[in-house]
Amino acid sequence: MKSFVSLLAASLLVACSGGLRSPQPTDSYDFGPPPTRLTDGSRWSGVALEIRMPYWFDALTIEYRLLYDNPLMLRSYAASRWAAAPGQLLAQRLRQQLGLSGARGRNVEACLLRIELQELSQLFATPQQSSALLQGQATLLDTKQRIIAEQVLQVERPAATADARGGVTAMAAASVELGRELLAWLNDVEKRGRLKDCRATAEQHQ
């Protein structure tokens, strides 16, 4: 009887120790160090930035699609995640590049740049070839929420490696290119005299 109790205790100890295994390490990614500022001073401080995207893209999971195997299925890396919601990371990157202000608590005299993303994922054309895609639309609103201008957005950058690291590196590069395209678009809108109602535009800072 004593030997049976000892054997049972040993079995329970093994079972408990097996249930306390350390979780699999998770790699955490953001968009990297601040990028080069594309504007001088507070040129675009009169424009607030707002990022919108479907909730399934704005989670901590890093998403990808296999275009060659059911592209309708959105997959995620098991051992990698974003350090924060992608929408927050992208908003931070664009504010760093362009000097835009935040949408929360924005001045009533500030215009609003609203970016609505429909896709933020790594797309695999083949098992070894992939790219990061940012796709959506930018809408510029005046202080009375009237549309000033709209612009379709689509930025795609190739990934150097077919994994999460390659995908997030390509996504960071896509975010930088998106900032450049938005700057060119804002400059064009301003040249056409469409930003006169914004509090701080390039014309006021010349």
BAFI-3210 file (N, C-alpha, C; in Angstrom, 3 decimals, decimal comma, padded with zeros to 6 digits):
// residues 206
n [1|2|3|4|5|6|7|8|9|10|11|12|13|14|15|16|17|18|19|20|21|22|23|24|25|26|27|28|29|30|31|32|33|34|35|36|37|38|39|40|41|42|43|44|45|46|47|48|49|50|51|52|53|54|55|56|57|58|59|60|61|62|63|64|65|66|67|68|69|70|71|72|73|74|75|76|77|78|79|80|81|82|83|84|85|86|87|88|89|90|91|92|93|94|95|96|97|98|99|100|101|102|103|104|105|106|107|108|109|110|111|112|113|114|115|116|117|118|119|120|121|122|123|124|125|126|127|128|129|130|131|132|133|134|135|136|137|138|139|140|141|142|143|144|145|146|147|148|149|150|151|152|153|154|155|156|157|158|159|160|161|162|163|164|165|166|167|168|169|170|171|172|173|174|175|176|177|178|179|180|181|182|183|184|185|186|187|188|189|190|191|192|193|194|195|196|197|198|199|200|201|202|203|204|205|206]
n.u [000,836|001,951|003,898|002,296|001,053|003,269|004,022|001,779|001,941|004,330|003,585|001,640|003,268|004,918|002,969|002,055|004,387|004,713|002,589|003,408|005,041|007,185|005,860|005,915|008,482|007,826|008,256|008,441|007,410|007,839|007,634|010,242|013,121|012,536|011,650|013,254|012,495|010,185|009,309|009,644|009,743|006,559|004,893|002,683|001,109|-001,429|-003,070|-004,764|-004,358|-006,038|-006,425|-008,120|-009,255|-010,302|-011,220|-010,030|-007,600|-006,349|-005,195|-002,893|-001,756|000,278|-000,501|-000,956|-001,359|-001,814|-001,522|-001,472|-002,752|-005,737|-006,490|-008,442|-008,310|-007,247|-004,267|-002,111|001,041|002,383|004,350|005,059|004,376|002,785|004,089|002,320|-001,039|-001,404|-002,552|-001,978|000,818|001,279|000,101|001,761|004,185|003,582|002,964|005,452|006,925|005,581|004,806|002,219|-000,687|-002,343|-005,524|-007,237|-008,702|-008,221|-007,603|-010,283|-009,871|-008,307|-007,713|-008,663|-006,995|-007,999|-007,335|-008,352|-007,849|-008,012|-006,517|-003,778|-001,293|000,887|001,599|001,820|003,029|004,272|005,658|008,160|008,249|007,178|005,289|004,659|001,593|-000,105|-003,209|-005,867|-007,785|-007,375|-008,776|-009,326|-010,519|-012,262|-012,571|-015,236|-015,957|-016,285|-015,586|-012,455|-010,552|-009,808|-007,992|-006,812|-005,056|-002,258|000,330|003,050|005,594|008,435|009,293|012,249|012,734|010,946|009,171|007,965|009,668|010,686|008,279|007,382|009,495|009,268|006,754|007,285|008,901|006,999|005,327|006,910|007,132|004,452|004,154|005,695|004,192|001,794|002,669|003,371|000,838|-000,588|000,850|000,147|-002,631|-002,629|-001,376|-003,384|-005,006|-006,739|-006,524|-006,971|-008,558|-007,400|-005,608|-002,749|-000,803|001,436|001,657|001,322|003,657|005,797]
n.v [-001,197|001,196|001,560|001,929|004,377|006,042|005,807|006,937|009,554|010,359|010,259|012,276|014,477|014,560|015,074|017,594|019,143|018,984|020,518|023,051|024,206|026,571|029,317|029,664|031,722|035,092|037,248|040,751|043,516|046,830|049,839|050,633|052,928|056,531|058,058|060,048|063,469|065,015|067,564|071,068|072,635|073,581|073,143|071,559|071,465|072,377|070,432|067,650|064,165|061,135|057,676|055,002|051,624|048,234|046,198|043,703|044,001|045,769|044,625|043,016|040,865|039,729|039,882|037,829|036,810|034,020|034,166|032,232|030,125|029,962|032,963|034,334|033,710|034,962|034,909|034,489|035,093|032,819|033,151|035,826|039,298|042,577|045,439|047,331|048,360|048,248|050,512|052,583|052,549|053,261|055,810|057,177|057,052|058,594|061,078|061,702|061,975|064,020|066,016|066,262|066,821|065,178|063,447|063,277|065,509|067,644|070,948|073,136|074,650|073,234|071,287|067,982|065,030|062,106|058,739|055,822|052,542|049,594|047,356|045,857|044,048|041,172|039,856|036,816|035,839|033,587|030,733|031,774|034,421|037,576|040,531|043,684|045,301|048,351|049,668|051,797|054,747|058,283|061,083|064,499|066,809|069,868|072,443|072,317|069,783|069,224|067,780|068,304|067,219|064,046|060,950|058,012|055,344|053,254|051,363|049,307|047,160|045,090|042,115|041,114|038,665|035,572|035,677|036,683|038,749|039,726|040,635|042,710|044,493|045,240|046,417|048,611|050,056|050,571|052,277|054,559|055,334|055,855|058,165|059,953|060,064|061,127|063,653|064,837|064,907|066,575|068,957|069,503|069,859|072,132|073,987|074,369|076,003|074,997|074,754|076,962|077,409|076,036|076,102|076,258|076,451|075,896|078,346|080,197|079,875|080,706]
n.w [000,000|000,853|-001,110|-003,324|-002,771|-002,811|-005,503|-006,723|-005,790|-006,977|-009,656|-009,768|-009,228|-011,488|-013,406|-012,607|-012,858|-015,605|-016,420|-015,851|-017,708|-019,287|-021,148|-024,754|-026,050|-027,123|-029,837|-029,967|-031,865|-033,215|-035,231|-035,337|-034,818|-034,627|-037,733|-040,327|-040,130|-042,237|-042,625|-041,760|-038,569|-037,251|-039,408|-040,312|-038,054|-037,805|-038,698|-037,703|-036,968|-037,671|-037,370|-038,781|-038,793|-039,579|-036,764|-036,654|-037,899|-036,265|-034,029|-031,707|-032,943|-035,672|-038,945|-041,906|-045,372|-047,553|-050,772|-052,671|-051,569|-050,576|-050,243|-048,882|-046,251|-043,234|-041,591|-038,698|-037,080|-034,742|-032,736|-032,687|-032,275|-032,411|-030,700|-029,898|-030,784|-034,327|-035,563|-033,763|-033,842|-036,521|-036,599|-034,815|-036,251|-038,581|-037,464|-036,433|-038,802|-040,244|-038,484|-037,560|-035,493|-032,687|-032,925|-030,745|-028,522|-030,194|-031,472|-032,207|-034,400|-036,025|-038,937|-040,086|-040,802|-041,927|-041,986|-043,388|-043,225|-045,141|-045,470|-043,885|-043,941|-044,444|-047,543|-049,182|-052,184|-053,107|-051,300|-050,548|-051,319|-050,487|-049,483|-047,829|-047,325|-047,341|-047,515|-048,403|-047,728|-047,726|-046,164|-046,096|-043,848|-043,146|-040,573|-040,022|-040,497|-043,179|-046,345|-047,730|-049,475|-051,064|-051,166|-052,662|-051,160|-051,501|-050,714|-051,179|-050,133|-050,680|-048,815|-047,183|-046,038|-045,567|-043,233|-039,945|-039,095|-041,538|-042,600|-040,817|-041,033|-043,707|-043,520|-041,890|-043,651|-045,602|-044,177|-043,923|-046,605|-047,065|-045,526|-047,058|-049,425|-048,464|-047,645|-050,111|-051,249|-049,428|-049,801|-052,450|-052,212|-050,645|-052,353|-054,148|-052,765|-050,796|-048,085|-046,478|-044,250|-042,207|-039,119|-038,831|-041,431|-044,217|-045,458|-043,406|-042,045|-043,492]
ca.u [000,000|002,842|004,533|001,283|000,891|004,473|003,947|000,738|002,478|005,321|002,858|001,039|004,350|005,307|001,870|002,036|005,552|004,463|001,624|003,994|006,057|007,268|005,248|006,844|008,874|007,166|008,993|007,599|007,904|007,194|008,122|011,643|013,459|011,837|012,184|013,681|011,401|010,039|008,891|010,318|008,932|005,174|004,190|001,384|000,497|-002,837|-003,787|-004,772|-004,361|-006,863|-006,295|-009,204|-009,094|-011,104|-010,653|-009,201|-006,254|-005,781|-004,871|-001,455|-001,277|000,859|-001,305|-000,463|-002,218|-001,169|-002,275|-001,463|-003,497|-006,885|-006,182|-009,505|-008,006|-006,280|-003,475|-001,250|002,234|002,135|005,378|005,426|003,248|003,088|004,271|001,087|-001,954|-000,795|-003,052|-001,212|002,186|001,272|-000,186|002,990|005,171|003,192|003,130|006,894|007,388|004,917|004,523|000,781|-001,124|-003,222|-006,943|-007,903|-008,575|-007,660|-008,115|-011,418|-009,411|-007,444|-008,335|-008,479|-006,589|-008,505|-006,860|-009,120|-007,137|-008,743|-005,574|-002,475|-000,875|001,961|001,003|002,757|002,718|004,804|006,152|009,383|008,151|006,071|005,392|003,760|000,641|-000,961|-004,196|-007,024|-008,142|-007,157|-009,784|-008,975|-011,743|-012,035|-012,974|-016,669|-016,100|-016,584|-014,478|-011,620|-009,956|-009,696|-006,896|-006,670|-003,724|-001,797|001,789|003,486|007,040|008,833|009,925|013,540|012,648|009,573|008,789|007,423|010,674|010,665|007,012|007,306|010,487|008,652|005,652|007,889|009,308|005,763|004,820|007,734|006,723|003,123|004,359|006,162|003,072|000,846|003,250|003,216|-000,590|-000,941|001,429|-000,660|-003,917|-002,376|-001,103|-004,665|-005,732|-007,829|-006,271|-006,985|-009,261|-006,619|-004,970|-001,303|-000,429|002,749|001,598|001,475|004,969|006,833]
ca.v [000,000|002,359|001,743|002,450|005,808|006,719|005,847|007,902|010,903|010,654|010,499|013,614|015,463|014,655|015,720|019,022|019,794|019,091|021,595|024,346|024,530|027,990|029,601|029,897|033,137|035,861|038,415|041,946|044,426|048,089|050,332|051,013|054,281|057,599|058,310|061,414|064,443|065,458|068,963|071,946|073,284|073,161|073,445|070,881|071,322|072,724|069,260|066,535|062,863|060,060|056,416|054,045|050,363|047,166|045,757|042,503|044,420|046,647|043,816|042,826|039,793|040,135|039,138|037,588|036,033|033,204|034,411|031,004|029,102|030,574|034,330|034,868|033,363|035,832|034,097|035,284|034,415|032,336|033,560|037,230|040,211|044,001|045,995|048,091|048,228|048,815|051,852|053,500|052,604|054,019|057,206|057,733|057,213|059,700|062,332|061,969|062,404|065,200|067,027|066,379|066,726|064,044|063,716|063,439|066,830|068,564|072,305|073,264|075,347|072,324|070,373|066,577|064,063|060,792|057,637|054,601|051,432|048,345|046,231|046,060|042,664|040,639|039,024|035,840|035,402|032,227|030,493|032,528|035,796|038,279|041,984|044,328|046,162|049,334|050,049|052,458|056,062|059,454|062,130|065,730|067,504|071,194|072,596|072,026|068,387|069,134|067,161|069,177|066,403|062,622|060,315|056,567|054,984|051,882|051,295|047,920|047,036|043,674|041,631|040,463|037,279|035,049|035,434|037,863|039,814|040,329|041,334|043,966|045,397|045,776|047,286|049,862|050,778|051,043|053,411|055,716|055,741|056,458|059,532|060,760|060,269|062,043|064,993|065,345|065,177|067,769|070,109|069,762|070,420|073,492|074,837|074,667|076,921|074,295|074,648|078,297|077,418|075,337|077,075|076,428|075,870|076,340|079,772|080,983|079,677|081,126]
ca.w [000,000|000,930|-002,410|-004,253|-002,468|-003,288|-006,959|-007,084|-005,523|-008,017|-010,909|-009,677|-009,314|-012,902|-014,137|-012,268|-013,449|-017,040|-016,670|-015,538|-018,702|-019,650|-022,442|-025,864|-026,140|-028,170|-030,322|-030,005|-032,897|-033,561|-036,518|-035,252|-034,369|-035,344|-039,072|-040,627|-040,225|-043,623|-042,659|-040,820|-037,548|-037,016|-040,655|-040,414|-036,733|-037,933|-039,213|-036,759|-037,641|-037,112|-038,092|-038,579|-039,507|-038,993|-035,492|-036,814|-038,293|-035,243|-032,853|-031,527|-033,813|-036,958|-039,907|-043,266|-046,265|-048,573|-051,999|-053,462|-050,836|-049,880|-049,827|-048,029|-044,867|-042,572|-040,660|-037,821|-036,564|-033,384|-031,781|-032,919|-032,112|-032,389|-029,361|-029,650|-031,909|-035,536|-035,814|-032,923|-034,361|-037,769|-036,274|-034,245|-037,322|-039,459|-036,721|-036,385|-040,120|-040,788|-037,476|-037,363|-034,107|-032,419|-033,134|-029,463|-027,939|-031,183|-031,509|-033,124|-035,594|-036,778|-039,889|-039,709|-041,809|-041,509|-042,815|-043,168|-043,851|-045,356|-045,455|-043,287|-043,777|-045,276|-048,587|-049,757|-053,543|-053,082|-049,946|-050,265|-051,811|-049,836|-049,398|-046,879|-048,033|-046,682|-048,529|-047,821|-048,272|-046,882|-046,319|-045,393|-043,438|-042,588|-039,177|-039,916|-040,910|-044,608|-047,072|-048,549|-050,543|-050,782|-051,886|-052,495|-050,670|-051,699|-050,636|-051,024|-050,068|-050,606|-047,588|-047,462|-045,566|-045,547|-041,854|-039,276|-039,113|-042,864|-042,796|-040,074|-041,615|-044,922|-043,122|-041,442|-044,865|-046,245|-043,410|-044,280|-047,949|-046,932|-045,069|-048,189|-050,349|-047,833|-047,688|-051,481|-051,447|-048,653|-050,485|-053,638|-051,763|-050,186|-053,517|-054,788|-051,897|-050,122|-046,649|-045,888|-042,971|-041,188|-038,229|-039,069|-042,714|-044,688|-045,811|-042,188|-041,457|-044,418]
c.u [000,874|003,520|003,554|001,090|002,086|004,457|002,928|001,232|003,488|004,650|002,230|002,092|004,799|004,247|001,850|003,209|005,395|003,516|002,199|005,103|006,022|006,620|006,298|007,195|008,197|008,019|008,034|008,225|007,128|007,767|009,559|011,855|012,695|012,472|012,647|012,461|011,368|009,667|009,664|009,320|007,554|004,318|002,808|000,736|-000,974|-003,666|-003,648|-004,911|-005,237|-006,712|-007,477|-008,908|-009,982|-010,418|-009,752|-007,801|-005,570|-005,554|-003,360|-000,896|-000,761|000,240|-000,590|-001,479|-001,351|-001,992|-002,384|-002,274|-004,572|-006,569|-007,265|-009,237|-006,924|-005,579|-002,605|-000,084|002,018|003,109|005,846|004,188|003,733|003,236|003,059|000,186|-001,350|-001,279|-002,309|000,217|002,260|001,018|001,052|004,021|004,833|003,286|004,602|007,405|006,864|004,623|003,044|000,449|-002,044|-004,683|-007,675|-007,642|-008,030|-008,347|-009,233|-011,022|-008,506|-008,261|-008,015|-008,089|-006,999|-008,031|-007,636|-008,448|-008,051|-007,817|-004,253|-001,955|000,296|001,348|002,075|002,276|003,160|005,301|007,387|009,328|006,926|006,321|004,395|002,888|-000,114|-001,922|-005,407|-007,304|-007,863|-008,221|-009,365|-010,249|-011,412|-012,589|-014,458|-017,000|-016,562|-015,356|-013,762|-011,065|-009,899|-008,601|-006,872|-005,230|-003,425|-000,274|002,168|005,013|007,427|009,493|011,194|013,532|011,188|009,160|008,272|008,404|010,704|009,413|006,958|008,341|009,937|007,514|006,175|008,329|008,088|005,202|005,594|007,334|005,338|003,247|004,812|005,015|002,035|001,367|003,086|001,763|-001,027|-000,379|000,607|-002,004|-003,740|-002,120|-002,383|-005,566|-006,852|-007,646|-006,303|-007,643|-008,498|-005,771|-003,507|-000,920|000,927|002,756|001,829|002,872|006,111|007,486]
c.v [001,251|002,631|002,299|003,951|006,599|006,867|006,865|009,332|011,311|010,978|011,890|014,705|015,662|015,392|017,212|019,769|019,945|020,206|022,962|024,731|026,013|028,224|029,880|031,384|033,822|037,061|039,586|042,970|045,751|048,550|050,847|052,441|055,329|057,857|059,754|062,323|065,004|066,928|069,755|072,529|072,685|073,400|072,818|070,654|071,711|071,601|068,128|065,227|061,870|058,829|055,526|052,781|049,310|046,609|044,543|042,819|045,232|045,902|043,624|041,717|040,362|039,254|038,933|036,769|035,216|033,341|033,159|029,883|029,755|031,979|034,970|034,602|034,279|035,020|035,007|034,434|034,041|032,921|035,001|038,096|041,654|044,459|046,816|047,885|048,894|050,225|052,902|053,654|053,443|055,495|057,884|058,006|058,420|061,048|062,703|062,513|063,774|066,290|067,268|066,289|065,521|064,415|063,954|064,821|067,860|069,923|072,407|073,962|074,468|071,491|068,935|065,750|062,682|059,734|056,387|053,475|050,219|047,125|046,670|044,657|042,335|039,650|038,120|035,436|033,958|031,972|031,320|034,001|036,474|039,780|042,492|045,320|047,047|049,856|050,684|053,786|057,142|060,495|063,330|066,517|068,874|071,265|072,337|070,628|068,220|068,595|068,192|068,406|064,951|062,013|058,814|056,255|053,514|051,883|049,844|047,876|045,569|043,341|040,880|039,001|036,866|034,680|036,732|039,029|040,513|041,137|042,664|044,969|046,042|046,724|048,625|050,708|051,333|052,254|054,687|056,242|056,378|057,902|060,448|061,069|061,230|063,474|065,608|065,713|066,433|069,033|070,496|070,383|071,863|074,444|075,226|075,520|076,284|074,237|075,993|078,333|076,694|076,339|077,332|075,698|076,420|077,834|080,648|080,889|080,044|082,413]
c.w [000,000|-000,405|-003,433|-004,057|-002,976|-004,804|-007,430|-006,897|-006,579|-009,339|-010,912|-009,799|-010,749|-013,699|-013,879|-012,908|-014,950|-017,371|-016,415|-016,508|-019,056|-021,009|-023,509|-025,949|-027,333|-028,544|-030,454|-030,957|-032,889|-034,897|-036,456|-034,767|-035,175|-036,711|-039,221|-040,778|-041,640|-043,743|-041,611|-039,816|-037,393|-038,254|-040,712|-039,051|-036,727|-038,520|-038,204|-037,528|-036,889|-037,993|-037,747|-039,370|-038,861|-037,747|-035,654|-037,335|-037,189|-033,932|-032,776|-032,406|-035,132|-038,041|-041,242|-044,043|-047,221|-049,852|-052,860|-052,792|-049,978|-049,362|-048,955|-046,552|-044,324|-041,487|-039,803|-037,318|-035,094|-032,368|-031,983|-032,768|-032,217|-030,946|-028,936|-030,861|-033,142|-035,857|-035,009|-033,425|-035,635|-037,509|-035,693|-035,337|-038,200|-038,750|-036,619|-037,711|-040,508|-039,768|-037,279|-035,881|-033,939|-032,577|-031,818|-028,885|-028,905|-031,117|-032,539|-034,413|-036,448|-037,746|-039,467|-040,923|-041,300|-042,503|-042,429|-043,950|-043,979|-045,311|-044,835|-042,967|-044,693|-046,263|-049,192|-051,150|-053,740|-051,656|-049,579|-050,674|-051,202|-049,832|-048,367|-047,636|-047,059|-047,734|-047,861|-048,503|-047,242|-047,201|-045,476|-045,125|-042,870|-041,164|-038,949|-040,412|-042,359|-045,333|-047,934|-049,742|-050,080|-051,648|-051,593|-052,101|-050,970|-051,766|-050,366|-051,081|-049,915|-049,272|-047,938|-047,045|-045,433|-044,124|-041,244|-039,306|-040,462|-043,100|-042,082|-040,582|-042,888|-044,584|-042,618|-042,635|-045,588|-045,510|-043,725|-045,661|-047,915|-046,464|-046,196|-049,155|-049,764|-047,851|-049,071|-051,747|-050,688|-049,299|-051,707|-053,270|-051,325|-051,361|-054,237|-053,898|-051,107|-048,608|-045,929|-044,511|-041,860|-040,410|-038,564|-040,353|-043,133|-044,984|-044,588|-041,606|-042,415|-043,913]
res [m|k|s|f|v|s|l|l|a|a|s|l|l|v|a|c|s|g|g|l|r|s|p|q|p|t|d|s|y|d|f|g|p|p|p|t|r|l|t|d|g|s|r|w|s|g|v|a|l|e|i|r|m|p|y|w|f|d|a|l|t|i|e|y|r|l|l|y|d|n|p|l|m|l|r|s|y|a|a|s|r|w|a|a|a|p|g|q|l|l|a|q|r|l|r|q|q|l|g|l|s|g|a|r|g|r|n|v|e|a|c|l|l|r|i|e|l|q|e|l|s|q|l|f|a|t|p|q|q|s|s|a|l|l|q|g|q|a|t|l|l|d|t|k|q|r|i|i|a|e|q|v|l|q|v|e|r|p|a|a|t|a|d|a|r|g|g|v|t|a|m|a|a|a|s|v|e|l|g|r|e|l|l|a|w|l|n|d|v|e|k|r|g|r|l|k|d|c|r|a|t|a|e|q|h|q]
***
